[in-house]
Amino acid sequence: MDNASGQELLISVIIPTCHRNEDLSLCLDALRPDNQKSLFNPYEVIVNDDGSKSTAEELIRAKYAWARWVAGPRRGPAANRNAGARNARGAWVLFLDDDCIPVPAGLMPTQP
């Protein structure tokens, strides 16, 4: 599969969310391309948003233009995850909750 740069897109990171923009911001800050130097470059980030009272669309457009915002189906967390997977362009799909903060590659804790 190709992305805009013509490189193979190896992984799609799907972040289902619903009314948790503060947590989502922390997660996306950690996923910023200049913070993540993974073996899975390039990668795409899809924020699948199930919000009804408010959404993260404006947050994504203003602060995280490298991520893609997609409206969720508003049928619960499982349906939101599945909708995110349908929008993925990568050969691999990784689901990440909006309250998780990934560490940069190479900074994983060592085993005792």
SEKEBA-823780 format. One record per atom (N, C-alpha, C, O): x, z, y; residue number from 0; residue in three letters; atom name. Coordinates in steps of 0.2 Angstrom, whole numbers, plus 5000, padded with zeros to 4 digits. Layout:
BEGIN
PT; X; Z; Y; NUM; ALA; CA
...
***
This chain:
BEGIN
PT; 5004; 5000; 4994; 0; MET; N
PT; 5000; 5000; 5000; 0; MET; CA
PT; 5004; 5000; 5006; 0; MET; C
PT; 5010; 5003; 5006; 0; MET; O
PT; 5002; 4997; 5011; 1; ASP; N
PT; 5006; 4996; 5017; 1; ASP; CA
PT; 5003; 5000; 5023; 1; ASP; C
PT; 4997; 5001; 5023; 1; ASP; O
PT; 5007; 5002; 5028; 2; ASN; N
PT; 5005; 5005; 5034; 2; ASN; CA
PT; 5007; 5000; 5040; 2; ASN; C
PT; 5009; 4995; 5038; 2; ASN; O
PT; 5006; 5003; 5046; 3; ALA; N
PT; 5008; 4998; 5051; 3; ALA; CA
PT; 5015; 4996; 5052; 3; ALA; C
PT; 5016; 4991; 5054; 3; ALA; O
PT; 5019; 5000; 5049; 4; SER; N
PT; 5027; 4998; 5050; 4; SER; CA
PT; 5029; 4993; 5044; 4; SER; C
PT; 5034; 4991; 5044; 4; SER; O
PT; 5024; 4992; 5039; 5; GLY; N
PT; 5026; 4988; 5034; 5; GLY; CA
PT; 5029; 4991; 5028; 5; GLY; C
PT; 5031; 4988; 5023; 5; GLY; O
PT; 5030; 4998; 5028; 6; GLN; N
PT; 5033; 5001; 5023; 6; GLN; CA
PT; 5028; 5004; 5018; 6; GLN; C
PT; 5022; 5005; 5020; 6; GLN; O
PT; 5030; 5005; 5012; 7; GLU; N
PT; 5025; 5008; 5007; 7; GLU; CA
PT; 5023; 5015; 5009; 7; GLU; C
PT; 5028; 5019; 5010; 7; GLU; O
PT; 5017; 5016; 5009; 8; LEU; N
PT; 5014; 5023; 5011; 8; LEU; CA
PT; 5014; 5026; 5004; 8; LEU; C
PT; 5009; 5025; 5000; 8; LEU; O
PT; 5018; 5031; 5003; 9; LEU; N
PT; 5018; 5035; 4997; 9; LEU; CA
PT; 5013; 5041; 4996; 9; LEU; C
PT; 5011; 5042; 4991; 9; LEU; O
PT; 5011; 5044; 5002; 10; ILE; N
PT; 5007; 5050; 5001; 10; ILE; CA
PT; 5002; 5050; 5007; 10; ILE; C
PT; 5004; 5049; 5013; 10; ILE; O
PT; 4996; 5052; 5005; 11; SER; N
PT; 4991; 5054; 5010; 11; SER; CA
PT; 4990; 5061; 5010; 11; SER; C
PT; 4988; 5064; 5005; 11; SER; O
PT; 4990; 5064; 5016; 12; VAL; N
PT; 4989; 5072; 5016; 12; VAL; CA
PT; 4982; 5072; 5019; 12; VAL; C
PT; 4981; 5070; 5025; 12; VAL; O
PT; 4977; 5075; 5016; 13; ILE; N
PT; 4970; 5076; 5018; 13; ILE; CA
PT; 4969; 5083; 5019; 13; ILE; C
PT; 4971; 5088; 5016; 13; ILE; O
PT; 4967; 5084; 5026; 14; ILE; N
PT; 4966; 5091; 5028; 14; ILE; CA
PT; 4958; 5091; 5030; 14; ILE; C
PT; 4956; 5089; 5035; 14; ILE; O
PT; 4954; 5094; 5025; 15; PRO; N
PT; 4947; 5095; 5026; 15; PRO; CA
PT; 4947; 5101; 5031; 15; PRO; C
PT; 4950; 5106; 5031; 15; PRO; O
PT; 4942; 5101; 5036; 16; THR; N
PT; 4941; 5106; 5041; 16; THR; CA
PT; 4934; 5107; 5043; 16; THR; C
PT; 4930; 5102; 5042; 16; THR; O
PT; 4932; 5112; 5046; 17; CYS; N
PT; 4926; 5113; 5049; 17; CYS; CA
PT; 4926; 5119; 5054; 17; CYS; C
PT; 4926; 5125; 5052; 17; CYS; O
PT; 4926; 5118; 5060; 18; HIS; N
PT; 4926; 5123; 5065; 18; HIS; CA
PT; 4932; 5128; 5065; 18; HIS; C
PT; 4931; 5134; 5067; 18; HIS; O
PT; 4938; 5125; 5064; 19; ARG; N
PT; 4943; 5130; 5064; 19; ARG; CA
PT; 4949; 5126; 5067; 19; ARG; C
PT; 4955; 5125; 5065; 19; ARG; O
PT; 4948; 5124; 5074; 20; ASN; N
PT; 4953; 5120; 5077; 20; ASN; CA
PT; 4960; 5124; 5078; 20; ASN; C
PT; 4965; 5121; 5078; 20; ASN; O
PT; 4959; 5131; 5079; 21; GLU; N
PT; 4965; 5135; 5080; 21; GLU; CA
PT; 4970; 5135; 5074; 21; GLU; C
PT; 4976; 5134; 5075; 21; GLU; O
PT; 4967; 5136; 5068; 22; ASP; N
PT; 4971; 5136; 5062; 22; ASP; CA
PT; 4973; 5128; 5061; 22; ASP; C
PT; 4979; 5127; 5059; 22; ASP; O
PT; 4969; 5124; 5062; 23; LEU; N
PT; 4971; 5117; 5061; 23; LEU; CA
PT; 4977; 5115; 5065; 23; LEU; C
PT; 4981; 5111; 5063; 23; LEU; O
PT; 4977; 5117; 5072; 24; SER; N
PT; 4983; 5116; 5076; 24; SER; CA
PT; 4989; 5118; 5073; 24; SER; C
PT; 4994; 5115; 5074; 24; SER; O
PT; 4989; 5124; 5071; 25; LEU; N
PT; 4995; 5127; 5068; 25; LEU; CA
PT; 4997; 5123; 5062; 25; LEU; C
PT; 5003; 5122; 5061; 25; LEU; O
PT; 4993; 5121; 5058; 26; CYS; N
PT; 4994; 5117; 5052; 26; CYS; CA
PT; 4997; 5110; 5054; 26; CYS; C
PT; 5002; 5108; 5051; 26; CYS; O
PT; 4994; 5107; 5059; 27; LEU; N
PT; 4996; 5100; 5061; 27; LEU; CA
PT; 5003; 5101; 5065; 27; LEU; C
PT; 5007; 5096; 5064; 27; LEU; O
PT; 5004; 5106; 5068; 28; ASP; N
PT; 5011; 5107; 5072; 28; ASP; CA
PT; 5016; 5107; 5066; 28; ASP; C
PT; 5022; 5104; 5068; 28; ASP; O
PT; 5015; 5110; 5061; 29; ALA; N
PT; 5020; 5110; 5055; 29; ALA; CA
PT; 5021; 5104; 5052; 29; ALA; C
PT; 5026; 5102; 5049; 29; ALA; O
PT; 5015; 5099; 5052; 30; LEU; N
PT; 5016; 5093; 5049; 30; LEU; CA
PT; 5018; 5087; 5053; 30; LEU; C
PT; 5019; 5082; 5051; 30; LEU; O
PT; 5019; 5089; 5060; 31; ARG; N
PT; 5022; 5084; 5064; 31; ARG; CA
PT; 5028; 5080; 5061; 31; ARG; C
PT; 5032; 5083; 5058; 31; ARG; O
PT; 5028; 5073; 5062; 32; PRO; N
PT; 5033; 5070; 5058; 32; PRO; CA
PT; 5040; 5072; 5060; 32; PRO; C
PT; 5044; 5071; 5056; 32; PRO; O
PT; 5041; 5074; 5066; 33; ASP; N
PT; 5048; 5076; 5068; 33; ASP; CA
PT; 5050; 5083; 5064; 33; ASP; C
PT; 5055; 5085; 5064; 33; ASP; O
PT; 5045; 5087; 5062; 34; ASN; N
PT; 5046; 5093; 5058; 34; ASN; CA
PT; 5046; 5092; 5051; 34; ASN; C
PT; 5050; 5096; 5048; 34; ASN; O
PT; 5044; 5087; 5048; 35; GLN; N
PT; 5044; 5086; 5041; 35; GLN; CA
PT; 5048; 5080; 5039; 35; GLN; C
PT; 5047; 5074; 5041; 35; GLN; O
PT; 5054; 5081; 5036; 36; LYS; N
PT; 5058; 5076; 5034; 36; LYS; CA
PT; 5058; 5076; 5026; 36; LYS; C
PT; 5063; 5078; 5023; 36; LYS; O
PT; 5052; 5074; 5023; 37; SER; N
PT; 5051; 5075; 5016; 37; SER; CA
PT; 5054; 5068; 5013; 37; SER; C
PT; 5056; 5063; 5016; 37; SER; O
PT; 5054; 5069; 5006; 38; LEU; N
PT; 5056; 5063; 5002; 38; LEU; CA
PT; 5050; 5058; 5002; 38; LEU; C
PT; 5051; 5052; 5000; 38; LEU; O
PT; 5044; 5060; 5004; 39; PHE; N
PT; 5038; 5056; 5004; 39; PHE; CA
PT; 5037; 5053; 5011; 39; PHE; C
PT; 5031; 5053; 5014; 39; PHE; O
PT; 5042; 5050; 5014; 40; ASN; N
PT; 5041; 5046; 5021; 40; ASN; CA
PT; 5040; 5039; 5019; 40; ASN; C
PT; 5044; 5036; 5015; 40; ASN; O
PT; 5036; 5036; 5023; 41; PRO; N
PT; 5032; 5038; 5028; 41; PRO; CA
PT; 5025; 5042; 5024; 41; PRO; C
PT; 5024; 5040; 5018; 41; PRO; O
PT; 5022; 5046; 5028; 42; TYR; N
PT; 5016; 5048; 5025; 42; TYR; CA
PT; 5010; 5048; 5031; 42; TYR; C
PT; 5012; 5048; 5036; 42; TYR; O
PT; 5004; 5048; 5029; 43; GLU; N
PT; 4999; 5049; 5033; 43; GLU; CA
PT; 4995; 5055; 5033; 43; GLU; C
PT; 4995; 5058; 5028; 43; GLU; O
PT; 4992; 5057; 5038; 44; VAL; N
PT; 4988; 5064; 5039; 44; VAL; CA
PT; 4981; 5062; 5041; 44; VAL; C
PT; 4980; 5059; 5046; 44; VAL; O
PT; 4977; 5064; 5037; 45; ILE; N
PT; 4969; 5063; 5038; 45; ILE; CA
PT; 4966; 5069; 5039; 45; ILE; C
PT; 4966; 5073; 5034; 45; ILE; O
PT; 4963; 5070; 5045; 46; VAL; N
PT; 4959; 5076; 5046; 46; VAL; CA
PT; 4952; 5074; 5045; 46; VAL; C
PT; 4949; 5071; 5049; 46; VAL; O
PT; 4949; 5077; 5039; 47; ASN; N
PT; 4942; 5075; 5038; 47; ASN; CA
PT; 4938; 5081; 5040; 47; ASN; C
PT; 4938; 5087; 5037; 47; ASN; O
PT; 4934; 5080; 5045; 48; ASP; N
PT; 4930; 5085; 5049; 48; ASP; CA
PT; 4923; 5086; 5047; 48; ASP; C
PT; 4919; 5081; 5049; 48; ASP; O
PT; 4921; 5091; 5045; 49; ASP; N
PT; 4914; 5093; 5043; 49; ASP; CA
PT; 4910; 5096; 5048; 49; ASP; C
PT; 4905; 5099; 5047; 49; ASP; O
PT; 4913; 5097; 5054; 50; GLY; N
PT; 4910; 5101; 5060; 50; GLY; CA
PT; 4903; 5098; 5062; 50; GLY; C
PT; 4903; 5092; 5062; 50; GLY; O
PT; 4899; 5102; 5064; 51; SER; N
PT; 4892; 5100; 5066; 51; SER; CA
PT; 4891; 5103; 5074; 51; SER; C
PT; 4889; 5099; 5078; 51; SER; O
PT; 4893; 5109; 5075; 52; LYS; N
PT; 4893; 5112; 5082; 52; LYS; CA
PT; 4898; 5109; 5086; 52; LYS; C
PT; 4897; 5108; 5092; 52; LYS; O
PT; 4904; 5108; 5083; 53; SER; N
PT; 4909; 5105; 5087; 53; SER; CA
PT; 4914; 5101; 5082; 53; SER; C
PT; 4913; 5103; 5076; 53; SER; O
PT; 4918; 5097; 5084; 54; THR; N
PT; 4923; 5094; 5080; 54; THR; CA
PT; 4930; 5095; 5082; 54; THR; C
PT; 4931; 5097; 5088; 54; THR; O
PT; 4935; 5092; 5078; 55; ALA; N
PT; 4942; 5092; 5080; 55; ALA; CA
PT; 4944; 5085; 5083; 55; ALA; C
PT; 4950; 5084; 5084; 55; ALA; O
PT; 4939; 5081; 5084; 56; GLU; N
PT; 4941; 5074; 5086; 56; GLU; CA
PT; 4945; 5074; 5092; 56; GLU; C
PT; 4950; 5071; 5093; 56; GLU; O
PT; 4943; 5077; 5097; 57; GLU; N
PT; 4946; 5077; 5104; 57; GLU; CA
PT; 4953; 5080; 5103; 57; GLU; C
PT; 4958; 5078; 5106; 57; GLU; O
PT; 4954; 5086; 5099; 58; LEU; N
PT; 4960; 5089; 5098; 58; LEU; CA
PT; 4965; 5084; 5095; 58; LEU; C
PT; 4971; 5084; 5097; 58; LEU; O
PT; 4963; 5080; 5090; 59; ILE; N
PT; 4967; 5076; 5087; 59; ILE; CA
PT; 4969; 5070; 5091; 59; ILE; C
PT; 4975; 5068; 5092; 59; ILE; O
PT; 4964; 5067; 5095; 60; ARG; N
PT; 4966; 5062; 5100; 60; ARG; CA
PT; 4971; 5064; 5105; 60; ARG; C
PT; 4975; 5060; 5107; 60; ARG; O
PT; 4970; 5070; 5108; 61; ALA; N
PT; 4974; 5073; 5113; 61; ALA; CA
PT; 4981; 5075; 5111; 61; ALA; C
PT; 4986; 5074; 5115; 61; ALA; O
PT; 4981; 5078; 5105; 62; LYS; N
PT; 4988; 5082; 5104; 62; LYS; CA
PT; 4991; 5079; 5097; 62; LYS; C
PT; 4997; 5080; 5096; 62; LYS; O
PT; 4987; 5076; 5093; 63; TYR; N
PT; 4990; 5073; 5087; 63; TYR; CA
PT; 4988; 5066; 5085; 63; TYR; C
PT; 4985; 5065; 5080; 63; TYR; O
PT; 4990; 5062; 5090; 64; ALA; N
PT; 4988; 5055; 5089; 64; ALA; CA
PT; 4991; 5051; 5083; 64; ALA; C
PT; 4988; 5046; 5081; 64; ALA; O
PT; 4996; 5054; 5080; 65; TRP; N
PT; 4999; 5052; 5074; 65; TRP; CA
PT; 4994; 5053; 5067; 65; TRP; C
PT; 4996; 5051; 5062; 65; TRP; O
PT; 4990; 5058; 5068; 66; ALA; N
PT; 4985; 5059; 5063; 66; ALA; CA
PT; 4979; 5056; 5064; 66; ALA; C
PT; 4977; 5053; 5069; 66; ALA; O
PT; 4975; 5055; 5059; 67; ARG; N
PT; 4968; 5051; 5059; 67; ARG; CA
PT; 4963; 5056; 5058; 67; ARG; C
PT; 4962; 5059; 5053; 67; ARG; O
PT; 4958; 5056; 5063; 68; TRP; N
PT; 4952; 5060; 5062; 68; TRP; CA
PT; 4946; 5056; 5059; 68; TRP; C
PT; 4945; 5050; 5061; 68; TRP; O
PT; 4943; 5059; 5054; 69; VAL; N
PT; 4937; 5056; 5051; 69; VAL; CA
PT; 4932; 5061; 5051; 69; VAL; C
PT; 4933; 5066; 5049; 69; VAL; O
PT; 4926; 5058; 5052; 70; ALA; N
PT; 4920; 5063; 5052; 70; ALA; CA
PT; 4918; 5064; 5045; 70; ALA; C
PT; 4918; 5059; 5041; 70; ALA; O
PT; 4917; 5070; 5043; 71; GLY; N
PT; 4915; 5072; 5036; 71; GLY; CA
PT; 4907; 5071; 5035; 71; GLY; C
PT; 4904; 5069; 5040; 71; GLY; O
PT; 4905; 5071; 5029; 72; PRO; N
PT; 4898; 5070; 5027; 72; PRO; CA
PT; 4894; 5076; 5028; 72; PRO; C
PT; 4888; 5075; 5028; 72; PRO; O
PT; 4896; 5082; 5030; 73; ARG; N
PT; 4892; 5088; 5031; 73; ARG; CA
PT; 4888; 5090; 5025; 73; ARG; C
PT; 4882; 5091; 5026; 73; ARG; O
PT; 4891; 5089; 5019; 74; ARG; N
PT; 4888; 5092; 5013; 74; ARG; CA
PT; 4892; 5097; 5009; 74; ARG; C
PT; 4892; 5097; 5003; 74; ARG; O
PT; 4897; 5100; 5013; 75; GLY; N
PT; 4901; 5105; 5010; 75; GLY; CA
PT; 4908; 5103; 5009; 75; GLY; C
PT; 4910; 5098; 5009; 75; GLY; O
PT; 4912; 5108; 5007; 76; PRO; N
PT; 4919; 5107; 5006; 76; PRO; CA
PT; 4921; 5102; 5001; 76; PRO; C
PT; 4926; 5098; 5002; 76; PRO; O
PT; 4918; 5102; 4995; 77; ALA; N
PT; 4920; 5097; 4990; 77; ALA; CA
PT; 4918; 5090; 4992; 77; ALA; C
PT; 4922; 5085; 4991; 77; ALA; O
PT; 4912; 5089; 4995; 78; ALA; N
PT; 4911; 5082; 4998; 78; ALA; CA
PT; 4915; 5080; 5003; 78; ALA; C
PT; 4917; 5074; 5004; 78; ALA; O
PT; 4918; 5085; 5007; 79; ASN; N
PT; 4922; 5083; 5013; 79; ASN; CA
PT; 4929; 5081; 5010; 79; ASN; C
PT; 4932; 5076; 5013; 79; ASN; O
PT; 4931; 5085; 5005; 80; ARG; N
PT; 4938; 5083; 5002; 80; ARG; CA
PT; 4937; 5076; 4999; 80; ARG; C
PT; 4942; 5072; 5000; 80; ARG; O
PT; 4932; 5074; 4995; 81; ASN; N
PT; 4931; 5068; 4992; 81; ASN; CA
PT; 4931; 5062; 4997; 81; ASN; C
PT; 4933; 5057; 4996; 81; ASN; O
PT; 4927; 5064; 5003; 82; ALA; N
PT; 4927; 5059; 5008; 82; ALA; CA
PT; 4934; 5057; 5011; 82; ALA; C
PT; 4935; 5052; 5013; 82; ALA; O
PT; 4938; 5063; 5012; 83; GLY; N
PT; 4945; 5062; 5014; 83; GLY; CA
PT; 4949; 5057; 5009; 83; GLY; C
PT; 4952; 5053; 5012; 83; GLY; O
PT; 4948; 5058; 5003; 84; ALA; N
PT; 4952; 5054; 4998; 84; ALA; CA
PT; 4949; 5047; 4998; 84; ALA; C
PT; 4954; 5043; 4997; 84; ALA; O
PT; 4943; 5046; 5000; 85; ARG; N
PT; 4941; 5039; 5000; 85; ARG; CA
PT; 4944; 5035; 5006; 85; ARG; C
PT; 4945; 5029; 5006; 85; ARG; O
PT; 4946; 5039; 5011; 86; ASN; N
PT; 4949; 5036; 5017; 86; ASN; CA
PT; 4957; 5036; 5016; 86; ASN; C
PT; 4960; 5033; 5021; 86; ASN; O
PT; 4960; 5038; 5011; 87; ALA; N
PT; 4967; 5038; 5010; 87; ALA; CA
PT; 4969; 5031; 5008; 87; ALA; C
PT; 4966; 5027; 5005; 87; ALA; O
PT; 4975; 5030; 5011; 88; ARG; N
PT; 4979; 5023; 5010; 88; ARG; CA
PT; 4985; 5024; 5005; 88; ARG; C
PT; 4988; 5019; 5003; 88; ARG; O
PT; 4987; 5030; 5004; 89; GLY; N
PT; 4993; 5031; 5000; 89; GLY; CA
PT; 4992; 5031; 4993; 89; GLY; C
PT; 4986; 5031; 4990; 89; GLY; O
PT; 4997; 5030; 4989; 90; ALA; N
PT; 4997; 5030; 4982; 90; ALA; CA
PT; 4996; 5037; 4979; 90; ALA; C
PT; 4993; 5037; 4973; 90; ALA; O
PT; 4997; 5042; 4983; 91; TRP; N
PT; 4997; 5049; 4981; 91; TRP; CA
PT; 4992; 5052; 4986; 91; TRP; C
PT; 4993; 5051; 4992; 91; TRP; O
PT; 4988; 5057; 4984; 92; VAL; N
PT; 4984; 5061; 4989; 92; VAL; CA
PT; 4986; 5068; 4988; 92; VAL; C
PT; 4986; 5071; 4982; 92; VAL; O
PT; 4987; 5072; 4993; 93; LEU; N
PT; 4989; 5079; 4994; 93; LEU; CA
PT; 4983; 5082; 4998; 93; LEU; C
PT; 4982; 5080; 5004; 93; LEU; O
PT; 4980; 5087; 4995; 94; PHE; N
PT; 4975; 5091; 4999; 94; PHE; CA
PT; 4978; 5097; 5002; 94; PHE; C
PT; 4982; 5101; 4998; 94; PHE; O
PT; 4977; 5098; 5008; 95; LEU; N
PT; 4980; 5104; 5012; 95; LEU; CA
PT; 4975; 5107; 5016; 95; LEU; C
PT; 4972; 5104; 5020; 95; LEU; O
PT; 4974; 5114; 5015; 96; ASP; N
PT; 4968; 5117; 5018; 96; ASP; CA
PT; 4971; 5118; 5026; 96; ASP; C
PT; 4977; 5119; 5027; 96; ASP; O
PT; 4966; 5118; 5030; 97; ASP; N
PT; 4968; 5119; 5037; 97; ASP; CA
PT; 4971; 5125; 5039; 97; ASP; C
PT; 4973; 5126; 5045; 97; ASP; O
PT; 4970; 5131; 5035; 98; ASP; N
PT; 4974; 5137; 5037; 98; ASP; CA
PT; 4980; 5138; 5033; 98; ASP; C
PT; 4983; 5143; 5033; 98; ASP; O
PT; 4983; 5132; 5031; 99; CYS; N
PT; 4990; 5133; 5027; 99; CYS; CA
PT; 4995; 5130; 5032; 99; CYS; C
PT; 4993; 5125; 5036; 99; CYS; O
PT; 5001; 5133; 5032; 100; ILE; N
PT; 5006; 5130; 5037; 100; ILE; CA
PT; 5012; 5128; 5032; 100; ILE; C
PT; 5016; 5133; 5030; 100; ILE; O
PT; 5013; 5122; 5031; 101; PRO; N
PT; 5018; 5119; 5027; 101; PRO; CA
PT; 5025; 5121; 5031; 101; PRO; C
PT; 5026; 5120; 5037; 101; PRO; O
PT; 5030; 5122; 5026; 102; VAL; N
PT; 5037; 5123; 5029; 102; VAL; CA
PT; 5040; 5116; 5029; 102; VAL; C
PT; 5039; 5112; 5025; 102; VAL; O
PT; 5045; 5115; 5034; 103; PRO; N
PT; 5049; 5109; 5034; 103; PRO; CA
PT; 5053; 5108; 5027; 103; PRO; C
PT; 5055; 5113; 5024; 103; PRO; O
PT; 5054; 5102; 5025; 104; ALA; N
PT; 5057; 5101; 5019; 104; ALA; CA
PT; 5064; 5104; 5020; 104; ALA; C
PT; 5067; 5103; 5025; 104; ALA; O
PT; 5067; 5106; 5014; 105; GLY; N
PT; 5073; 5109; 5014; 105; GLY; CA
PT; 5073; 5117; 5016; 105; GLY; C
PT; 5079; 5120; 5016; 105; GLY; O
PT; 5068; 5119; 5019; 106; LEU; N
PT; 5067; 5126; 5021; 106; LEU; CA
PT; 5063; 5130; 5016; 106; LEU; C
PT; 5061; 5136; 5017; 106; LEU; O
PT; 5063; 5128; 5010; 107; MET; N
PT; 5059; 5132; 5005; 107; MET; CA
PT; 5062; 5138; 5003; 107; MET; C
PT; 5069; 5138; 5002; 107; MET; O
PT; 5059; 5143; 5002; 108; PRO; N
PT; 5062; 5150; 5000; 108; PRO; CA
PT; 5066; 5149; 4993; 108; PRO; C
PT; 5063; 5145; 4989; 108; PRO; O
PT; 5071; 5152; 4992; 109; THR; N
PT; 5075; 5152; 4986; 109; THR; CA
PT; 5072; 5157; 4981; 109; THR; C
PT; 5069; 5162; 4983; 109; THR; O
PT; 5073; 5155; 4975; 110; GLN; N
PT; 5071; 5159; 4969; 110; GLN; CA
PT; 5076; 5165; 4968; 110; GLN; C
PT; 5082; 5164; 4969; 110; GLN; O
PT; 5073; 5171; 4967; 111; PRO; N
PT; 5078; 5177; 4966; 111; PRO; CA
PT; 5082; 5176; 4960; 111; PRO; C
PT; 5086; 5180; 4958; 111; PRO; O
***
